[in-house]
Amino acid sequence: MGQQTYTVTGMSCGGCEENVENSVREINSVSHVDADHENNSVEVIGDGVSDTDVVTAIKDAGYEIDA
């Protein structure tokens, strides 16, 4: 995977960013996650991380993702 940026809606504060980051960090091989509610973005860095796992983690945290 390397580095991928996702468009995520529903984040409105730093707590939302933390929720998304914590959920995505639980995925094996994720080395870095940076959520930004002002830009509606989540940047994920890691080797061997599947898009499906990231999308599921973001949705499980309670947010919508534009595929």
C-alpha positions as CSV (number, residue, x, y, z in Angstrom):
1,M,0.0,0.0,0.0
2,G,2.6,2.5,1.0
3,Q,0.8,5.8,1.5
4,Q,-2.9,6.4,0.8
5,T,-5.2,9.3,1.6
6,Y,-9.0,8.8,2.1
7,T,-11.8,11.4,2.1
8,V,-13.8,10.9,5.4
9,T,-16.9,12.8,6.3
10,G,-18.5,13.2,9.7
11,M,-15.4,14.3,11.7
12,S,-15.9,17.6,13.4
13,C,-13.2,17.9,16.1
14,G,-10.0,16.6,17.4
15,G,-11.8,13.8,19.3
16,C,-13.2,12.6,16.0
17,E,-9.7,12.5,14.6
18,E,-8.5,10.5,17.5
19,N,-11.3,8.0,17.2
20,V,-10.5,7.4,13.5
21,E,-6.7,7.2,14.2
22,N,-7.1,4.7,17.0
23,S,-9.4,2.5,14.9
24,V,-7.1,2.5,11.9
25,R,-4.0,1.9,14.1
26,E,-5.4,-1.4,15.1
27,I,-4.7,-2.8,11.6
28,N,-1.6,-4.8,11.4
29,S,1.2,-3.1,9.4
30,V,-0.1,0.4,9.8
31,S,2.9,2.6,10.7
32,H,1.3,6.0,10.6
33,V,-2.2,7.5,10.6
34,D,-3.1,11.2,10.4
35,A,-6.7,12.3,10.5
36,D,-7.6,15.9,9.7
37,H,-11.3,17.0,10.3
38,E,-10.8,20.4,8.7
39,N,-9.8,18.8,5.4
40,N,-12.0,15.7,5.8
41,S,-8.9,13.5,5.2
42,V,-7.2,10.5,6.7
43,E,-3.7,9.6,5.6
44,V,-2.5,6.1,6.2
45,I,1.0,4.8,5.8
46,G,2.0,1.1,6.0
47,D,3.1,-1.9,4.1
48,G,0.6,-4.6,3.2
49,V,-2.4,-2.7,4.5
50,S,-5.6,-3.3,2.4
51,D,-8.0,-0.6,1.5
52,T,-10.8,-2.8,2.6
53,D,-9.4,-3.0,6.1
54,V,-9.0,0.8,6.3
55,V,-12.5,1.5,5.0
56,T,-13.9,-1.0,7.5
57,A,-11.9,0.6,10.4
58,I,-13.1,4.1,9.5
59,K,-16.7,2.9,9.2
60,D,-16.5,1.0,12.5
61,A,-15.3,4.2,14.2
62,G,-18.6,5.8,13.0
63,Y,-17.6,7.8,10.0
64,E,-18.3,7.8,6.3
65,I,-15.7,7.4,3.6
66,D,-15.8,8.4,0.0
67,A,-14.5,5.5,-2.0
